[in-house]
């Protein structure tokens, strides 16, 4: 079936993309508009999920991932990075750093490099809420729960949250664009792949 997809010549039909919620909402959903205008016969299905879709099983044609793929037989390239910073309400930022409370990661991302960095940074200070959903983390920070480590792309210039300890340098997260080589030959998949690479 993958080889059959690769043999089509027209930029038409459905192309499915799997992406983390952060990139699906902040970058891909709004950024796909020009591509869909250029190719009116093209349809895109955008799966927003924190888990990895299996390209080998056809769960998606293209995957955007925040970790380098380990499965053999896939074509992957690093296309961007996500920078992180520590954010809190101004009232919390004004308190002594020793009194800060934190919004941290649950088991899904706790053992990743950025999850371990935050645990080390917090040290003996309490992590009072854990979630790996970046929007839940931001909502918690906005509600005054504590200091959260958030992607800079999620913080608008007029944001209520302020950056705390700017000298702190959390590890960045690499963004990988992944496709199965059989499907990559499809002009429709290739068009979406090239456009998504430019967006990221």
N, C-alpha and C positions, 0 to 999 in steps of 0.2 A: 504493500500500500504506500509506503514511503517513497519507493522508487517511482511508482505511478504519479505521485504528487510532483516529483522532481522533473517529470517529462512534459509537464504542461508548459505552454509558451506564453499564455496571456497573463496579464496582471489583473486577475479577477478571482472570485471565490473567497472562501474564508481562510484567514490565517489566525491562529490562536497564539497568544502570548501569555506566559506565566511570569508574574513579577511580584516582589514584596509589596505590601500595602503602601509603604512610603513612596516608592517610585511609581507605582501604578497611579496613585492619587495626585502626587505633586508634579510629575513629569510626563508620564505616558498618556494618560487620559486627555489632558488638554493639548499635548503636543502632537497627537496623531491627526488633528483636524486638517492641516494642509495636505497630508498624504491622501486622506480620504476624498478630498476635493479634487486632487489631481487624477485619482483613479476611481471613478464613480462605481465601477463594478466590483471593487474590492470591499470585503467585509472583515472586520477585526473583532475577535473575541478576546477580551482582556480578563485573565484570571488573576485576582488579587489574593495572594496567599503567602503566609510565612513559611510554608513547607515547600519542598522542591517537587515540581512536576517531573514525571518520568518522560523524557523525550523518546526513549526507546520503545515505550508502550503507547506512544502517540497521545499522551495526555496534554501536550502542547507542541506547537511547531518551533517556537522560540522561547527561551527562558532567559530572564534577567535575574542574576543571582548575586548575593552579597558574599559569596564564598567561591573559591576556585573549584570547579567540578572535578570529582575524582573518578567518575565513571569512564571506562575506556570507550573509544570509538566516537566521541563527541568532538565537535569543533568549538573551541572557546577562545575568546580574546578579552583582555582587560580593557575596558573602555572609559572608566571614570573612577572617581573615589568619592566617598561621602565623609566629610569632615564633621567632627563632633565637638561639642562644648558643654560646659556646665551652666545651667540656667535655673533661675529662681525668681520669685517675686522680689521687688526692691526691699520690702520690709525684712525678708529673710536674708537677702544679700548684705544688709546693714548690720546684722548680728555677727558676733565673733564666729569665726570659722569652726572653732571647737564645739559650738552649739548646733551646728547644722545637722539636720536629719535628711535622709536620702530616699529617693525613688530609684529602685534597682531592678535588676532583671530576675525573672523566674528561671526555672530549670532549662527552658528552651534555649536561652542565650547566655546563661550564667557562666558557662565554661569557655566561651569565646574570648579572644584576646581583649576586646573592649569590655566585656562583662567582668573579666578578672581584673582589668585595670581599675574599674570603678570600685570593686570590692577592696582592692588595695588602697585606693585613694580614701575611701570612707574609713578604713581602719576600724577603730573602736567605736566610731560614731554609728548610731542606729540606722539601718535600712528599714524604714517603716512600711513601705509598700513595694511589692515586686510584681512586675508585669513586663512581658517582652513586646507589648503593643506600644509602638512609639506614640500613637495618638492618646492612648490612655496615660502614658507617662507625662505627656505635655499637659493633658487635662488635670492631672494630679498636681503638677507644678503650678499651674494657674490657680488651683484651689488652695494653694499654700501648704500642701502636704510636705514639701521639702525640695531639696536640690535634685534636679534630674539631668542626666547626660543626654542631650538631644542633638539630632542632625541639624546643622546650621540652616539647611534648606527649609526646615519647618518653622523657622522664626522670622516673621516679617519685620521690616525695618521699624515699624511703629508698634512693635510687640509690647505687651504688658510685662513680659519676662525680661530680665536683664542677665547678661553673662557674668558669672562669678569666677574669680580666680582665672583670668584670661591666660596667665602664664602656664596653667596646667595643659598638658598636651595628650589628650586621649588618643589611642591609635585610630587611624583612619580605617574605613571599610572600603575595600576594593569592589567595584561593580564589574561583573563578568557577563558577557553576552554569549549565549550558548545555543547551538543548533545541531541537529543531526545531519551528517553530510549528505544523506539521500535527499532530504527535504530542502537543503540549501540550494539545490539546483533549480528549484521552482522560481520563476521570475517574480511571482507574487510574494513568496517568502523572502526572496532576496531584496525586493523593494522595501518591504517592512523592516527587514534586518538593517539595511543601510540607513533608513530614516531613524530608527530607534537609536542606532549608534551615534547619530548626529545630535539627537535629543539629550543623550546622557553625557 
